[in-house]
Amino acid sequence: MSTEEENGEMQLLEDVANDYYMELLESNILQPAAECLYYDDKAMFRMHGNMRSFGQHLVQNYGYFQGDVEALEEAATSPSSSSVPKLHHLVITNTSPLNVIPNIVKKQTSVRTLVFTTKLEITKLPEDFFQKLKLLRILDISGSDCRVLPNSLFKLVHLRHLNLSCLPIKTLPDAIGNLINLQHLILKYCGSLLHLPESILRLHKLRSIDVHQTPLMSMPFWIHQLPQLTSLVGFVASEFSSKLKKLQTLHIVNLEVVNDLPHKVLQEHINLTNLTLSCRGEGQPYEEAEKEKMQRVL
């Protein structure tokens, strides 16, 4: 998706978002986190306390809850629990892992954002997990032990952001193609991931794919058929398509197998602002032919 500037030129959605982000920083609505936290090598910021309180007052019964399951259950059973059934944003932060999905979570029929910062020690998520969460836009179950994803997950047609990082999955089911509104797919550190299904082609709104630190051996041949992609992270690419005109972020690994990629990328992808090239890890010696290839590429 693009948006139109005042001068008539088309501007990428990511550029518009970055402009607004910088405005929030410059106006001190967003401030540096006191702990100097970093995420993906980027400094993290938090909302000014007064703005946060004001925002919570505005949303009232359509609010935000962050805490452990016990606190959520307590809020739901308290005399003033009218806001709980209408939660739009839910972040579960138990200090100890969860081995079951609490019923109180599955009952949040209005929730748009569901994030588990605690580990889910569940190898197979229950089939009814997402049956009532039909309005989900953002789902983060990264770091869980889940090996099997329920069919109900792939019926969340409003889902925009799916984070499955660190899951011990080998592939995604073909049903991933049913998430027609998905924009961001995060699969980094999935150490067993060997394959991406071609059904991802049906995700015409997909803007970013992150497979950093996965054992995928090559970029899928069909990747260039996703015209909205602006970010590809962690792919091995011996060949690369010039059809991904909107790419802004590109991270290519295993540079020793690449032929002339940087020259093609720099010449053909005019929107590219973040290019990362890396070789395989230390402790793995290179053949002479690989060294020569890397020297030619660079």
RANORWO-V432250 format. One record per residue. N is the residue number from 1. D_CENTER is the distance of its C-alpha to the mean C-alpha in Angstrom with 2 decimals. Layout:
# RANORWO-V432250
n=[N & N]
d_center=[D_CENTER & D_CENTER]
This chain:
# RANORWO-V432250
n=[1 & 2 & 3 & 4 & 5 & 6 & 7 & 8 & 9 & 10 & 11 & 12 & 13 & 14 & 15 & 16 & 17 & 18 & 19 & 20 & 21 & 22 & 23 & 24 & 25 & 26 & 27 & 28 & 29 & 30 & 31 & 32 & 33 & 34 & 35 & 36 & 37 & 38 & 39 & 40 & 41 & 42 & 43 & 44 & 45 & 46 & 47 & 48 & 49 & 50 & 51 & 52 & 53 & 54 & 55 & 56 & 57 & 58 & 59 & 60 & 61 & 62 & 63 & 64 & 65 & 66 & 67 & 68 & 69 & 70 & 71 & 72 & 73 & 74 & 75 & 76 & 77 & 78 & 79 & 80 & 81 & 82 & 83 & 84 & 85 & 86 & 87 & 88 & 89 & 90 & 91 & 92 & 93 & 94 & 95 & 96 & 97 & 98 & 99 & 100 & 101 & 102 & 103 & 104 & 105 & 106 & 107 & 108 & 109 & 110 & 111 & 112 & 113 & 114 & 115 & 116 & 117 & 118 & 119 & 120 & 121 & 122 & 123 & 124 & 125 & 126 & 127 & 128 & 129 & 130 & 131 & 132 & 133 & 134 & 135 & 136 & 137 & 138 & 139 & 140 & 141 & 142 & 143 & 144 & 145 & 146 & 147 & 148 & 149 & 150 & 151 & 152 & 153 & 154 & 155 & 156 & 157 & 158 & 159 & 160 & 161 & 162 & 163 & 164 & 165 & 166 & 167 & 168 & 169 & 170 & 171 & 172 & 173 & 174 & 175 & 176 & 177 & 178 & 179 & 180 & 181 & 182 & 183 & 184 & 185 & 186 & 187 & 188 & 189 & 190 & 191 & 192 & 193 & 194 & 195 & 196 & 197 & 198 & 199 & 200 & 201 & 202 & 203 & 204 & 205 & 206 & 207 & 208 & 209 & 210 & 211 & 212 & 213 & 214 & 215 & 216 & 217 & 218 & 219 & 220 & 221 & 222 & 223 & 224 & 225 & 226 & 227 & 228 & 229 & 230 & 231 & 232 & 233 & 234 & 235 & 236 & 237 & 238 & 239 & 240 & 241 & 242 & 243 & 244 & 245 & 246 & 247 & 248 & 249 & 250 & 251 & 252 & 253 & 254 & 255 & 256 & 257 & 258 & 259 & 260 & 261 & 262 & 263 & 264 & 265 & 266 & 267 & 268 & 269 & 270 & 271 & 272 & 273 & 274 & 275 & 276 & 277 & 278 & 279 & 280 & 281 & 282 & 283 & 284 & 285 & 286 & 287 & 288 & 289 & 290 & 291 & 292 & 293 & 294 & 295 & 296 & 297 & 298]
d_center=[17.50 & 19.84 & 22.07 & 25.67 & 27.12 & 30.63 & 32.12 & 30.94 & 28.33 & 24.87 & 22.03 & 18.36 & 16.16 & 14.25 & 17.78 & 18.81 & 15.96 & 16.91 & 20.51 & 20.03 & 18.13 & 21.12 & 23.50 & 22.12 & 22.62 & 26.03 & 27.18 & 26.18 & 24.24 & 21.43 & 22.94 & 22.12 & 21.28 & 24.59 & 23.24 & 21.94 & 18.52 & 16.12 & 12.40 & 11.74 & 15.38 & 15.10 & 17.35 & 16.11 & 18.09 & 19.23 & 21.09 & 24.87 & 26.48 & 28.75 & 26.05 & 24.08 & 27.33 & 28.13 & 24.81 & 25.33 & 28.83 & 27.78 & 25.39 & 27.95 & 27.71 & 24.22 & 22.72 & 20.31 & 20.91 & 19.77 & 21.82 & 22.90 & 23.96 & 27.59 & 27.21 & 25.47 & 28.31 & 30.85 & 29.59 & 29.70 & 33.30 & 34.62 & 37.01 & 34.59 & 31.62 & 31.51 & 28.12 & 26.36 & 26.48 & 24.90 & 21.91 & 18.96 & 16.59 & 16.88 & 15.79 & 17.69 & 18.85 & 21.60 & 22.98 & 23.87 & 21.86 & 22.06 & 23.75 & 23.80 & 21.73 & 23.93 & 25.56 & 25.12 & 21.33 & 21.87 & 24.35 & 22.16 & 22.56 & 21.47 & 18.17 & 15.26 & 12.82 & 12.96 & 11.71 & 13.66 & 14.20 & 17.07 & 17.21 & 17.97 & 20.90 & 20.91 & 21.02 & 21.03 & 19.54 & 22.34 & 22.62 & 23.27 & 20.18 & 18.56 & 21.88 & 22.40 & 18.87 & 19.10 & 17.76 & 14.24 & 11.72 & 8.93 & 8.86 & 8.03 & 10.65 & 9.67 & 13.04 & 15.08 & 17.93 & 17.09 & 18.44 & 18.95 & 16.67 & 18.92 & 19.83 & 19.31 & 15.50 & 15.92 & 18.20 & 15.74 & 16.40 & 15.02 & 11.41 & 9.11 & 5.60 & 5.41 & 4.61 & 7.83 & 8.29 & 12.08 & 13.28 & 16.65 & 16.08 & 17.94 & 16.52 & 14.94 & 17.67 & 18.87 & 18.12 & 14.45 & 16.28 & 17.29 & 14.04 & 15.55 & 13.61 & 10.04 & 8.56 & 4.92 & 4.86 & 3.88 & 7.57 & 8.96 & 12.30 & 12.98 & 16.61 & 18.10 & 15.92 & 18.61 & 17.87 & 15.63 & 17.57 & 19.07 & 18.32 & 14.94 & 17.48 & 17.87 & 14.48 & 16.23 & 13.82 & 10.84 & 10.12 & 7.69 & 7.54 & 7.21 & 10.10 & 11.58 & 14.46 & 14.79 & 18.27 & 17.59 & 20.79 & 20.31 & 18.31 & 18.90 & 21.86 & 20.42 & 17.36 & 19.54 & 19.96 & 16.60 & 18.12 & 15.39 & 13.20 & 13.04 & 10.89 & 11.54 & 11.06 & 13.25 & 15.43 & 19.15 & 21.07 & 24.82 & 24.82 & 22.68 & 22.95 & 24.05 & 22.89 & 19.40 & 21.05 & 18.15 & 16.34 & 15.90 & 13.94 & 15.09 & 15.17 & 17.83 & 19.03 & 22.48 & 24.28 & 27.51 & 26.98 & 26.23 & 29.06 & 29.30 & 25.61 & 25.50 & 28.48 & 27.08 & 23.74 & 25.59 & 28.12 & 26.11 & 22.82 & 24.17 & 20.96 & 19.57 & 19.33 & 17.38 & 18.71 & 18.44 & 20.79 & 21.39 & 23.78 & 23.68 & 24.16 & 27.45 & 30.13 & 29.83 & 32.77 & 32.70 & 35.29 & 37.45 & 36.19 & 32.58 & 33.79 & 35.64 & 32.71 & 30.49 & 33.39 & 33.78 & 30.13 & 30.17]
